[in-house]
Amino acid sequence: MYALIFPNILFLRALVISAIIIAVIDTLMFYVIWSGKRQITPLFVVGAIVVTMVPLAINLWFHIFPYSLFLRALVLTAIIVSVTDAVMFYVLWSGRRKLTPLFVVGAIFITMVPLAINFWVHIL
């Protein structure tokens, strides 16, 4: 079962771990907003990006660092996560969309597609 979830192919393992990281963290952040415990503020957005980037950086360090593409992949990942999270929070803050489970799934998917491409370029 472990081999199915975390395959021995470096690209797929990094991708699966990143998908889990983003899914869990984004779901928790959107739940905190939905429950009314926090409002969307610039500080919250920056904090959400940092909280997402730390586990992703550890994941990239573990999977890419031996190949010396770590810094380039990390910078691109930081840009991808920062832009997608900022856009998602802006859409919520502006009132253009309501926070629904479908929005959360879409946000995770929109974040994961460019990350998958980034990993594919840097790992394969």
Secondary structure, DSSP 8 states (H G I E B T S, - for coil): -HHHHS-SSHHHHHHHHHHHHHHHHHHHHHHHHHTTSS---HHHHHHHHHHHHHHHHHHHHHHHGGGT-HHHHHHHHHHHHHHHHHHHHHHHHHTSS---HHHHHHHHHHHHHHHHHHHHHHH-
